[in-house]
Amino acid sequence: MATVTMLVSLKIPDATALTALRTLHEMGYKELKGLQRATYYEFEYFGDEKKFKDAISKVDILVNANKHLVAFGKPKQGVSIAVTDNEQGDGLKKTLKERLGITQVQSVTQGTLWTFDVSGKKQEDLAKKMTEELLANVHYQSYRVVE
């Protein structure tokens, strides 16, 4: 079984990320130079990686070709933190397998990937603190740094 990470982001400026950036600045995080947001999917699957990526990137319930960009892997720069709900249902996996015929999928994790452009030292610690204070609800969500 293999794992692939797919990121789906907007082609236009992301108002949610811009609002979060402004709010974090107002909260005193002046080291934060930029913030990006993408929908994060992590798939465990069987089969050929190239065929799977091609098929999953064309699923219209995940990607709208008119407004989204698709990338695989994690962003090359900055600190990336994935925020996911603790109660992940199997609804998306079931839909992909049964209704859309992507039978290679074994599990799906979905969430939001925040990528921080932070200056100074302890960038990862600062990103975690900002996530806890604004970007994740720790009562029902968890987060982790994506390496």
Backbone as ProteinMPNN parsed JSONL, in Angstrom:
{"seq_chain_A": "MATVTMLVSLKIPDATALTALRTLHEMGYKELKGLQRATYYEFEYFGDEKKFKDAISKVDILVNANKHLVAFGKPKQGVSIAVTDNEQGDGLKKTLKERLGITQVQSVTQGTLWTFDVSGKKQEDLAKKMTEELLANVHYQSYRVVE", "coords_chain_A": {"N_chain_A": [[0.85, -1.179, 0.0], [0.519, 2.232, -0.795], [1.099, 5.753, -0.143], [-0.227, 8.93, -0.893], [-0.13, 12.457, -1.028], [-2.373, 15.029, -1.658], [-2.877, 18.363, -2.599], [-5.221, 20.923, -2.741], [-5.805, 24.021, -3.963], [-6.905, 27.465, -4.238], [-7.174, 29.245, -7.36], [-7.374, 31.958, -7.394], [-6.686, 34.809, -5.182], [-6.786, 33.847, -1.753], [-9.246, 34.571, 0.375], [-9.803, 33.702, 2.988], [-7.3, 32.84, 3.984], [-5.938, 35.281, 3.81], [-7.394, 36.84, 5.642], [-6.897, 35.39, 8.003], [-4.126, 35.772, 8.166], [-3.979, 38.564, 8.55], [-5.34, 38.726, 11.011], [-3.648, 37.204, 12.695], [-1.411, 38.865, 12.627], [-2.493, 41.069, 13.996], [-2.759, 39.856, 16.438], [-0.23, 39.928, 17.319], [1.802, 38.512, 16.069], [4.23, 39.318, 14.454], [6.348, 38.183, 13.121], [5.359, 36.592, 11.181], [5.274, 36.359, 7.808], [3.849, 35.494, 5.611], [0.96, 33.521, 4.679], [-0.525, 30.589, 3.622], [-3.253, 28.601, 2.394], [-4.618, 25.372, 1.863], [-6.751, 22.732, 0.75], [-6.321, 19.609, 2.17], [-5.517, 16.355, 1.324], [-4.904, 13.035, 2.144], [-4.17, 10.032, 0.821], [-4.345, 6.533, 1.095], [-3.542, 3.85, -0.91], [-3.806, 1.174, -3.344], [-1.929, 0.058, -6.17], [-0.886, 1.576, -9.314], [1.022, 4.504, -9.071], [1.117, 6.814, -10.77], [-1.208, 6.478, -12.379], [-3.135, 6.531, -10.357], [-2.826, 9.143, -9.263], [-3.505, 10.662, -11.512], [-6.187, 9.92, -11.874], [-7.4, 10.653, -9.387], [-6.993, 13.382, -9.269], [-8.788, 14.363, -11.045], [-11.303, 14.108, -10.022], [-14.343, 15.509, -9.622], [-15.685, 16.214, -7.263], [-13.69, 16.792, -5.542], [-11.922, 18.5, -6.851], [-12.382, 21.413, -8.632], [-11.92, 22.229, -11.782], [-12.137, 24.771, -12.846], [-11.642, 26.59, -10.808], [-9.674, 25.656, -9.067], [-6.29, 24.689, -8.175], [-4.101, 21.906, -8.391], [-1.781, 20.039, -6.515], [0.797, 17.712, -5.729], [2.283, 16.227, -2.879], [4.117, 18.163, -0.414], [4.217, 21.753, 0.198], [7.187, 23.417, -0.926], [8.511, 25.38, 0.515], [8.564, 27.025, 3.718], [6.776, 26.39, 6.831], [4.659, 23.713, 7.172], [1.47, 22.838, 8.32], [-0.908, 20.436, 8.991], [-4.32, 20.435, 9.617], [-6.782, 18.493, 10.971], [-10.035, 16.979, 11.396], [-10.89, 15.209, 14.364], [-12.749, 13.179, 14.306], [-12.945, 11.439, 11.736], [-14.917, 10.527, 9.137], [-15.95, 7.752, 7.042], [-17.123, 8.53, 4.751], [-16.186, 9.956, 2.432], [-14.306, 8.169, 1.388], [-15.98, 6.001, 0.831], [-17.677, 7.149, -1.108], [-15.812, 7.7, -3.165], [-14.983, 5.089, -3.812], [-17.36, 3.51, -4.267], [-19.275, 5.076, -5.719], [-17.814, 6.516, -7.603], [-15.981, 4.823, -8.656], [-13.25, 4.567, -8.004], [-11.523, 2.333, -6.954], [-9.097, 1.671, -5.799], [-8.558, 3.095, -3.486], [-7.843, 2.957, -0.07], [-7.842, 4.282, 2.365], [-8.721, 7.594, 3.519], [-7.666, 10.771, 4.481], [-8.702, 13.945, 5.363], [-8.344, 17.471, 5.413], [-7.179, 20.744, 6.37], [-4.415, 22.386, 5.06], [-2.094, 24.495, 6.33], [0.341, 26.785, 5.425], [3.094, 28.357, 6.602], [5.001, 31.296, 6.329], [7.539, 32.204, 8.045], [9.671, 34.411, 9.777], [12.864, 34.463, 11.453], [13.984, 32.613, 14.384], [13.065, 29.322, 15.625], [10.839, 28.622, 13.998], [9.015, 26.52, 13.507], [7.914, 26.092, 16.079], [6.629, 28.558, 16.483], [4.724, 28.447, 14.397], [3.171, 26.273, 15.252], [2.11, 27.364, 17.622], [0.566, 29.508, 16.617], [-1.275, 28.034, 15.162], [-2.616, 26.623, 17.216], [-3.774, 28.791, 18.584], [-5.457, 30.076, 16.745], [-6.076, 28.737, 14.25], [-6.877, 26.09, 14.532], [-9.36, 24.169, 16.177], [-8.895, 22.892, 19.113], [-10.532, 21.224, 20.543], [-11.942, 19.475, 18.934], [-10.349, 19.015, 16.786], [-7.19, 17.97, 15.428], [-3.676, 18.563, 14.921], [-0.718, 18.469, 12.907], [2.725, 18.758, 12.083], [3.701, 18.748, 8.751], [6.03, 16.941, 7.177]], "CA_chain_A": [[0.0, 0.0, 0.0], [1.276, 3.476, -0.911], [0.431, 6.962, 0.337], [-0.004, 10.133, -1.689], [-0.739, 13.671, -0.491], [-2.85, 15.941, -2.696], [-3.264, 19.679, -2.11], [-6.122, 21.639, -3.644], [-5.835, 25.43, -3.564], [-7.62, 28.364, -5.146], [-6.406, 29.968, -8.376], [-7.451, 33.38, -7.048], [-6.263, 35.027, -3.793], [-7.62, 33.164, -0.77], [-9.699, 35.54, 1.367], [-9.697, 33.103, 4.32], [-5.893, 32.903, 4.384], [-5.587, 36.688, 4.008], [-8.016, 37.26, 6.9], [-6.137, 34.749, 9.084], [-2.834, 36.463, 8.226], [-4.219, 39.869, 9.18], [-5.702, 38.482, 12.409], [-2.436, 36.788, 13.409], [-0.606, 40.081, 12.807], [-3.133, 41.844, 15.067], [-2.51, 39.125, 17.684], [1.143, 40.174, 17.713], [2.751, 37.643, 15.367], [4.851, 40.133, 13.402], [7.311, 37.342, 12.389], [4.635, 35.92, 10.096], [5.379, 37.136, 6.571], [2.859, 35.023, 4.654], [0.176, 32.367, 5.099], [-1.29, 29.99, 2.53], [-4.183, 27.555, 2.809], [-5.04, 24.415, 0.833], [-7.426, 21.536, 1.242], [-5.309, 18.564, 2.286], [-5.996, 14.979, 1.244], [-3.881, 11.994, 2.193], [-4.791, 8.789, 0.372], [-3.633, 5.259, 1.05], [-4.127, 3.184, -2.068], [-3.071, 0.11, -4.024], [-1.868, 0.229, -7.611], [0.085, 2.435, -9.972], [0.975, 5.868, -8.539], [0.792, 7.774, -11.833], [-2.628, 6.322, -12.73], [-3.952, 6.977, -9.225], [-2.775, 10.61, -9.213], [-4.265, 11.179, -12.648], [-7.616, 9.702, -11.624], [-7.903, 11.379, -8.218], [-6.948, 14.827, -9.522], [-9.897, 14.721, -11.933], [-12.578, 13.882, -9.334], [-14.926, 16.847, -9.516], [-16.105, 16.566, -5.905], [-12.486, 17.241, -4.848], [-11.24, 19.533, -7.631], [-13.118, 22.113, -9.678], [-10.866, 22.69, -12.691], [-12.296, 26.197, -13.13], [-11.186, 27.469, -9.726], [-8.659, 25.053, -8.212], [-4.996, 24.157, -8.599], [-3.788, 20.649, -7.712], [-0.364, 19.716, -6.37], [1.048, 16.519, -4.932], [3.388, 16.447, -1.956], [3.917, 19.345, 0.427], [4.898, 22.939, -0.33], [8.639, 23.327, -0.799], [9.027, 26.373, 1.441], [7.729, 27.337, 4.863], [6.368, 25.343, 7.768], [3.307, 23.27, 6.806], [0.744, 22.159, 9.389], [-2.201, 19.892, 8.58], [-5.356, 20.439, 10.651], [-7.817, 17.532, 10.59], [-11.026, 16.645, 12.415], [-10.589, 13.951, 15.056], [-13.751, 12.193, 13.889], [-12.96, 11.318, 10.272], [-15.844, 9.51, 8.669], [-15.548, 7.029, 5.833], [-18.016, 8.951, 3.676], [-15.457, 10.285, 1.207], [-13.751, 6.915, 0.86], [-17.098, 5.232, 0.289], [-18.092, 7.812, -2.344], [-14.779, 7.48, -4.185], [-14.946, 3.681, -4.22], [-18.63, 2.945, -4.723], [-20.0, 5.901, -6.685], [-16.947, 7.054, -8.645], [-15.195, 3.728, -9.22], [-11.819, 4.598, -7.672], [-11.506, 1.214, -6.0], [-7.778, 1.515, -5.204], [-8.487, 3.844, -2.231], [-8.002, 2.176, 1.153], [-8.21, 5.233, 3.413], [-8.629, 9.004, 3.148], [-7.638, 11.787, 5.521], [-8.99, 15.242, 4.758], [-8.212, 18.583, 6.335], [-6.663, 21.994, 5.832], [-2.976, 22.554, 5.212], [-1.66, 25.882, 6.47], [1.776, 26.919, 5.202], [3.539, 29.594, 7.233], [6.28, 31.904, 5.994], [7.877, 32.835, 9.314], [11.072, 34.813, 9.886], [13.448, 34.275, 12.775], [14.275, 31.269, 14.894], [11.937, 28.54, 16.158], [9.72, 28.81, 13.078], [8.028, 25.459, 13.711], [7.229, 26.363, 17.345], [5.715, 29.683, 16.25], [3.621, 27.968, 13.566], [2.301, 25.464, 16.121], [1.4, 28.261, 18.539], [-0.46, 30.216, 15.843], [-2.314, 27.047, 14.84], [-3.4, 26.384, 18.436], [-4.498, 29.977, 19.01], [-6.449, 30.59, 15.794], [-6.403, 27.962, 13.051], [-7.427, 24.772, 14.865], [-10.148, 24.057, 17.398], [-8.275, 21.717, 19.734], [-11.549, 20.378, 21.162], [-12.356, 18.412, 18.01], [-9.389, 18.902, 15.696], [-5.792, 17.777, 15.767], [-2.79, 19.098, 13.893], [0.636, 17.937, 12.894], [3.635, 19.337, 11.098], [3.874, 17.867, 7.599], [7.452, 16.95, 6.776]], "C_chain_A": [[0.894, 1.239, 0.0], [0.437, 4.641, -0.4], [0.776, 8.121, -0.585], [-0.767, 11.285, -1.025], [-1.109, 14.579, -1.652], [-3.308, 17.235, -2.031], [-4.097, 20.377, -3.165], [-6.234, 23.076, -3.132], [-6.568, 26.253, -4.614], [-6.674, 29.001, -6.147], [-6.355, 31.464, -8.058], [-6.945, 33.577, -5.616], [-7.292, 34.467, -2.812], [-7.995, 34.138, 0.355], [-9.588, 34.994, 2.791], [-8.261, 33.188, 4.832], [-5.463, 34.349, 4.639], [-6.166, 37.234, 5.313], [-7.273, 36.671, 8.092], [-4.779, 35.428, 9.264], [-2.98, 37.806, 8.943], [-4.528, 39.707, 10.677], [-4.483, 38.084, 13.23], [-1.489, 37.971, 13.603], [-1.169, 40.921, 13.949], [-2.947, 41.179, 16.424], [-1.056, 39.245, 18.123], [2.194, 39.329, 17.015], [3.346, 38.392, 14.164], [5.876, 39.335, 12.594], [6.672, 36.643, 11.191], [4.619, 36.818, 8.863], [4.34, 36.73, 5.524], [2.167, 33.778, 5.183], [-0.621, 31.875, 3.899], [-2.152, 28.857, 3.075], [-4.503, 26.671, 1.611], [-5.837, 23.318, 1.504], [-6.439, 20.385, 1.102], [-5.988, 17.199, 2.224], [-4.795, 14.047, 1.326], [-4.582, 10.672, 1.904], [-3.83, 7.619, 0.572], [-4.328, 4.451, -0.029], [-3.231, 2.037, -2.519], [-3.01, 0.453, -5.501], [-0.787, 1.187, -8.057], [-0.073, 3.886, -9.515], [0.547, 6.889, -9.598], [-0.689, 7.697, -12.214], [-3.534, 6.822, -11.608], [-3.983, 8.503, -9.159], [-3.599, 11.231, -10.333], [-5.761, 11.064, -12.396], [-8.136, 10.589, -10.496], [-7.901, 12.89, -8.452], [-8.062, 15.301, -10.445], [-11.267, 14.51, -11.29], [-13.2, 15.237, -9.016], [-15.465, 17.195, -8.133], [-14.916, 17.023, -5.056], [-11.862, 18.457, -5.519], [-12.193, 20.099, -8.676], [-12.068, 22.751, -10.578], [-10.962, 24.182, -13.003], [-11.718, 27.092, -12.043], [-10.054, 26.916, -8.869], [-7.371, 24.702, -8.947], [-4.728, 22.897, -7.785], [-2.284, 20.472, -7.677], [-0.26, 18.456, -5.52], [2.298, 16.736, -4.096], [3.091, 17.655, -1.094], [4.608, 20.546, -0.193], [6.39, 22.881, -0.025], [9.215, 24.313, 0.207], [8.043, 26.603, 2.566], [7.468, 26.136, 5.739], [4.924, 24.991, 7.448], [2.695, 22.471, 7.949], [-0.622, 21.734, 8.863], [-3.137, 19.861, 9.783], [-6.472, 19.525, 10.174], [-8.797, 17.336, 11.74], [-10.664, 15.311, 13.047], [-11.537, 12.833, 14.639], [-13.828, 12.173, 12.37], [-13.914, 10.191, 9.893], [-15.315, 8.827, 7.428], [-16.391, 7.438, 4.635], [-17.302, 9.239, 2.368], [-14.871, 9.028, 0.577], [-14.849, 6.081, 0.194], [-17.572, 5.821, -1.048], [-17.092, 7.556, -3.466], [-14.818, 6.052, -4.717], [-16.239, 3.242, -4.908], [-19.318, 3.764, -5.817], [-19.143, 6.366, -7.848], [-15.978, 6.02, -9.215], [-13.699, 3.778, -8.975], [-11.601, 3.584, -6.558], [-10.159, 1.015, -5.322], [-7.673, 2.17, -3.822], [-8.753, 2.915, -1.048], [-8.365, 3.053, 2.342], [-7.99, 6.655, 2.905], [-8.587, 9.833, 4.424], [-7.809, 13.123, 4.82], [-8.85, 16.324, 5.807], [-7.779, 19.841, 5.612], [-5.172, 22.048, 6.085], [-2.67, 24.044, 5.226], [-0.156, 25.905, 6.292], [2.195, 28.322, 5.628], [4.891, 30.033, 6.672], [6.652, 32.757, 7.205], [9.355, 33.201, 9.317], [11.568, 34.532, 11.304], [13.673, 32.817, 13.124], [12.985, 30.615, 15.398], [10.677, 28.705, 15.305], [8.625, 27.774, 13.312], [7.242, 25.689, 15.003], [6.23, 27.516, 17.196], [4.496, 29.253, 15.431], [2.646, 27.127, 14.39], [1.479, 26.349, 17.054], [0.284, 29.015, 17.827], [-1.613, 29.278, 15.486], [-3.209, 26.815, 16.041], [-4.279, 27.575, 18.787], [-5.591, 30.432, 18.049], [-6.942, 29.576, 14.769], [-6.975, 26.578, 13.315], [-8.25, 24.883, 16.137], [-9.704, 22.767, 18.07], [-9.278, 20.797, 20.435], [-12.009, 19.255, 20.241], [-11.423, 18.251, 16.821], [-7.997, 18.623, 16.24], [-4.951, 18.356, 14.646], [-1.435, 18.429, 14.009], [1.442, 18.653, 11.827], [3.827, 18.311, 9.989], [5.31, 18.03, 7.12], [7.584, 16.691, 5.3]], "O_chain_A": [[1.9, 1.288, 0.707], [-0.779, 4.527, -0.247], [1.923, 8.276, -1.006], [-1.883, 11.116, -0.533], [-0.284, 14.869, -2.518], [-4.03, 17.213, -1.034], [-3.728, 20.417, -4.339], [-6.695, 23.317, -2.017], [-6.815, 25.793, -5.728], [-5.514, 29.267, -5.833], [-5.396, 32.148, -8.418], [-6.787, 32.592, -4.895], [-8.5, 34.595, -3.012], [-7.155, 34.485, 1.185], [-9.305, 35.757, 3.714], [-8.03, 33.565, 5.981], [-4.709, 34.616, 5.576], [-5.505, 38.003, 6.011], [-7.041, 37.364, 9.083], [-4.334, 35.635, 10.393], [-2.194, 38.136, 9.832], [-4.029, 40.471, 11.503], [-4.302, 38.574, 14.345], [-0.831, 38.069, 14.639], [-0.413, 41.429, 14.777], [-2.973, 41.855, 17.452], [-0.681, 38.729, 19.176], [3.376, 39.428, 17.347], [2.999, 38.122, 13.014], [6.246, 39.752, 11.496], [7.37, 36.162, 10.298], [4.027, 37.898, 8.873], [3.991, 37.526, 4.652], [2.71, 33.066, 6.028], [-1.31, 32.654, 3.239], [-1.821, 28.237, 4.086], [-4.642, 27.154, 0.487], [-5.629, 23.009, 2.677], [-5.807, 20.209, 0.061], [-6.919, 16.924, 2.981], [-3.789, 14.258, 0.649], [-5.47, 10.248, 2.644], [-2.645, 7.716, 0.253], [-5.556, 4.373, -0.062], [-2.066, 1.941, -2.133], [-3.932, 1.07, -6.033], [0.102, 1.559, -7.292], [-1.173, 4.436, -9.566], [-0.304, 7.736, -9.329], [-1.349, 8.727, -12.356], [-4.561, 7.452, -11.859], [-5.054, 9.094, -9.015], [-4.308, 12.214, -10.119], [-6.516, 11.997, -12.671], [-9.192, 11.209, -10.63], [-8.731, 13.601, -7.885], [-8.261, 16.504, -10.612], [-12.289, 14.712, -11.946], [-12.65, 16.015, -8.237], [-15.687, 18.372, -7.851], [-15.105, 17.578, -3.974], [-11.334, 19.341, -4.844], [-12.741, 19.364, -9.498], [-11.403, 23.707, -10.179], [-9.965, 24.794, -13.387], [-11.34, 28.231, -12.317], [-9.522, 27.635, -8.024], [-7.36, 24.456, -10.153], [-5.091, 22.831, -6.611], [-1.592, 20.718, -8.665], [-1.129, 18.176, -4.694], [3.259, 17.356, -4.552], [1.954, 18.124, -1.041], [5.498, 20.379, -1.026], [6.802, 22.357, 1.011], [10.318, 24.093, 0.708], [6.839, 26.406, 2.402], [7.88, 25.016, 5.435], [4.057, 25.865, 7.449], [3.314, 21.548, 8.479], [-1.392, 22.552, 8.359], [-2.79, 19.328, 10.837], [-7.046, 19.743, 9.107], [-8.443, 17.504, 12.908], [-10.194, 14.397, 12.369], [-11.151, 11.664, 14.624], [-14.691, 12.826, 11.784], [-13.725, 9.042, 10.292], [-14.338, 9.279, 6.832], [-16.373, 6.76, 3.608], [-17.759, 8.815, 1.306], [-14.94, 8.851, -0.639], [-14.648, 5.526, -0.886], [-17.835, 5.085, -2.0], [-17.482, 7.233, -4.588], [-14.7, 5.827, -5.922], [-16.209, 2.673, -5.999], [-19.885, 3.191, -6.747], [-19.649, 6.589, -8.948], [-15.237, 6.314, -10.153], [-12.944, 3.097, -9.669], [-11.509, 3.934, -5.381], [-10.075, 0.26, -4.354], [-6.772, 1.825, -3.057], [-9.745, 2.187, -1.021], [-9.106, 2.628, 3.228], [-7.194, 6.895, 1.997], [-9.383, 9.617, 5.339], [-7.153, 13.402, 3.817], [-9.2, 16.115, 6.968], [-7.982, 19.989, 4.407], [-4.714, 21.787, 7.198], [-2.948, 24.76, 4.264], [0.555, 25.132, 6.934], [1.721, 29.326, 5.096], [5.813, 29.225, 6.556], [6.159, 33.872, 7.375], [10.197, 32.402, 8.909], [10.774, 34.381, 12.232], [13.567, 31.923, 12.285], [11.96, 31.274, 15.571], [9.583, 28.905, 15.833], [7.441, 28.111, 13.315], [6.025, 25.501, 15.02], [5.119, 27.452, 17.722], [3.37, 29.647, 15.734], [1.431, 27.257, 14.238], [0.287, 26.11, 17.251], [-0.817, 29.149, 18.361], [-2.777, 29.675, 15.504], [-4.433, 26.811, 15.908], [-5.41, 27.397, 19.24], [-6.544, 31.092, 18.461], [-8.131, 29.565, 14.452], [-7.509, 25.953, 12.399], [-7.883, 25.605, 17.064], [-10.089, 21.676, 17.648], [-8.913, 19.707, 20.873], [-12.423, 18.197, 20.714], [-11.681, 17.433, 15.939], [-7.669, 18.993, 17.367], [-5.452, 18.609, 13.55], [-1.06, 17.9, 15.056], [0.91, 19.094, 10.808], [4.086, 17.139, 10.261], [5.736, 19.111, 6.714], [8.698, 16.661, 4.776]]}, "name": "protein", "num_of_chains": 1, "seq": "MATVTMLVSLKIPDATALTALRTLHEMGYKELKGLQRATYYEFEYFGDEKKFKDAISKVDILVNANKHLVAFGKPKQGVSIAVTDNEQGDGLKKTLKERLGITQVQSVTQGTLWTFDVSGKKQEDLAKKMTEELLANVHYQSYRVVE"}
